[in-house]
Amino acid sequence: MGLRRSLYKTPAQLRAMVEPGLITAAALDSVRALIAPGVTTAELDAAASEVILARGAESNFQLVRGYRHTTCISVNDQVVHGIPGERVLEPGDIVSIDAGAQFKGWNGDSAITVVVPGGDPAVQASRQRLSQVTEGSLWAGVAALASASRVGEIGDAVQGYIERSGESYGILRDYVGHGIGRRMHEGPTIFNYRVSDLGPAVRPGLCVAIEPMITAGSEETFVEDDDWTVTTVDGSDGSHWEHSVAVHENGVWVLTAADGGAAGLAPFGVTPTPIA
């Protein structure tokens, strides 16, 4: 019974996760609005922090041992876990921002990727394409969750979407999605690729963070000397998109999207349903 309690939440618990999800979404919206050449990643981090604190929440990233920032911000060949600081954004940079909020003991977690306006048009187009395919693969995974019987079907949908894009992108294998609830990282593991063991059942009460991390080249990465930043070995660009999603009696609801995921799911023929 302990496993069931950790994986499947009650309707009341799912309702409690709506507000931290919306706070996380608002924080990322504030960051997105500021992204421009000349802005530092520390300034973006401060904007996210201001929103989270103003909404009466706290950054769950700062609850991770040894980490003191509100966001992770990864630029160009950095895929995930980049540390905000004095780095100045340049025209054409591809920037992934990961953030989360804890509100009344419940967590939200989400990530977006934005290409800074300007720069070489070919580089801009290449990076926009990488971000678009990564985001599309995220929504493919969310759409699969709406009808899946096992959580492993999410990874199959993510990988399948990337393959159908016709791009030879890499999918990080060492970093995956996760369950979310009282803690930011809970079971089950949500793979972004096909696995033989499809894992736990998808049933009402399941709440997961789906987060494809994709590279324009090889999936091989290393951790920089700061012990956090994950960077591609071949120097290829990275992109990271993430949403926290709840499964309930009447369907699915994307907790970290203001519209519950309606716009992102529409191309897949899936309509999200609010948590009753």
N, C-alpha and C positions, 0 to 999 in steps of 0.2 A: 504493500500500500504506500510506502514511502516514495517509491518511484512515481506512482500515479499522482501523488500530491505535488511532486516537484515539477511534473510536466504539464499537468492539466489543471487549469485554474477555474474557479467558480465564476458565474456571471458577474457577481459583485466585484470580484477581483479584476476581471477584465474591464469593467467600467472604471475602476480606479486607475487603470493604465491609460485611459484616454487623455487626461490632462498632461501627464509628463510627455506623452507623445506630441501633443500640440505645442508644448513649450519648446521641445527640441526642434520641431519644424520652424517655429518662429525665430529661434536663434540662428538657424541656417539661412532663413530668409534675410535676416539682417546682415549676415556675412555676404551673401550673394550680391546684395545691393551695393556693397562697398568695393567689390573686386574691380580693380583698375590698375593700370601701370602706375608705379610709384608708391603704392600702398604696401606696408610691411605686413608680414604674417602675424606679428604681434598685435597690430591694430585690428586685424580680423578677429583674433582671439578675444580681444577686449570687447568687441561688439557683441559677440556671442555671450560672453560672461554677463554683460549688462542686461541683456534680455532675460537670461535664466534667473538672475538674482531679482530682477524687477517683478517676475512672476511668482516669487516666493519659493523658488526651487533652488537646487544646488547642482553644480556640475558633478556628474557621476565619474567623469574622467579623473577629477581631483581626488576621488576616493580610492583610486588605484595606487598602491604603494609605490612611492618614488616619482609620481607624476604630479606636477603642480599646475598644469594648464587646463583650460576649459575645452579646448579642441585639439585634434591632431590635424596638421595641415601639411600636405605632401605635394611637392612641386616637381613636375617633369618626370625624371627617372625615379623619383621617390613614389612608391605605390601607396603605402600606408604608414601610420604611426610617426609621421614627421612632426617635429617639435616647433611650435610657433616661436618666432624671434625677430631679429632685425633684417631678415631677408626681404629685399624689395622686389615686388612683382614686376616682371618685364612684359612688354607686349608679346602676345602669343603663348605665354606660359600656360600649361595645363595644371590646374590646382584642384586637389581633392581635399574636402573639409569634412571631418568626422566629428560629431558632437553628440552629447547625451545629457539628459536632465533627470534628476531624481526628485520626485515630488511626493510627499507624504508616504515615503517608503517604497514607491514604485518607480520604475525606470523606463525611459525612452532612449532610443539609439538610432541614429540615422547619418547618412553621408551623401554628399553631392560632389560632382565634379564640374568645374567651370573653366572655360578657356578665356584667358585675358584678351580683351579686344586688341587688335593691331598685330604688327609683326608681319613676317613672311606669309603671304596668302596660302602657299602650299602647306606650310607647317600648320597654320591655323586650321585648314581643312582636314588635314590628317588627324589632328588632335580632336577636332570636333567629331569626326567619325568614330574615333576610339571611345569618346565619352558617350556618344549616342548608342553605340552597340552595347556598351557596358550597362547603360541605363535600361535599354531594351531587354537585356538578359535578366536584369532584376525583375522587371515587370512580367517577363515570361515565367520566372520562378514563382512570383506571387499568384499569377493566374493558375499555375499548376497546383498550388496549394489549395485553391478553391475546390478542386475536385479530386485531389490526391487521396490515396488510402494510406500511404506511408511517406515519411518525410524525405526519403531518398529520391522520390520523384521530382523534388524541387531541383536538385543538382542536374538531373537528366534534362530538365527543361532549360536550365541556364546554359549548359554546354550545347544543347541542340540549337538554341537561338544563335549562339556565337558561331557555330559551324555553318549555319544557314546564311550568315552574313557574308560568307565568302572571304572573310579576312583571316589571315593566319596569326591570330592573336593567341597569347599565352594566358592560361588560367592559373593563378597561384594555387599551389597544392598545400602549402604549409600553413595557410591562414584561411579560416572558414567562418561561416555564420554560426549562430548559437540561439539557444532559448533565452528569454528575457522575462523578468518579473520583479521579484523582490531584490534580485541582484541583476546587474547589467549583463553578466555572462552566466547563463545557466545551461542545463541540458535541454534539448538534445543538440548534437552537432549538426549543422546544416552545411553540407558540402556543396560546392559550386561546380561539381563535375559528377559524372556517373560513378556509382559505387555498387558493388555486388550485394552488400548488406543494406537493404532499404530502411532499416532502423524502425523507430517507434511508429505507432499508428497515428494518423491524423484524425483528430476528433475534437469536438467542442472543448474549449479550455486551453488548447495549445496556443502558445504565443512565441513567435520566433523572430529573430533578426536575420533577414536574408541580405547578404552583402557580397556580390561578385567583385573580385579584385582582378583586373585584367591588364595585361601588358601588350604593347604593340609588337613585341618580339618574343624572346625567350621568357619562360616562367621562372627561370632561375634568379634568386635574389640573395642578398646578404644584408646583415644588420650593421649599420654604420657605427662608428666609435661612440656615439652618444647612447648606445645600447637600446635605442628605440626605433629609429628610422629604417624602414625596409625599402631597399633600393635595388633596381634591376642590375644584374651583373653586366649585361650587354649594353647598358645605357639607354635602352628603349623606354618610351613613355609609359606611364601607368595611369589607371583610372579606377575609381572606387565609388560605387553607389550602394546605398543601404536604406532599407525601411524595416521598421518593426510592425509585425502583422499579427492580428488575433483571429483565431478560428472560433466561431460561436455557433449557437444552434441554428441561426438563420443564414450563415455564410461566412464571409471574411470581411475584415475591416482593417485598413492600413492606418495604424495609430499615429504614424509620423507624417501623414499627409492631411492637409486641412480638409480636403474633399473625400477623405477615406480611401483614396486611390482610384476614384472614378475616372479621371482623365487618363491615367496610366494603364488602367485595365481595359478601357473601352476598345482598343484595337484587338484585344484577345476575346472579346465577346463576354466579358465577365463584369457584372455589376456588383460593387460592394454593398453590404447591408450594415447599417448602424447597429451597434451592440445594444440590445434591449435592456 
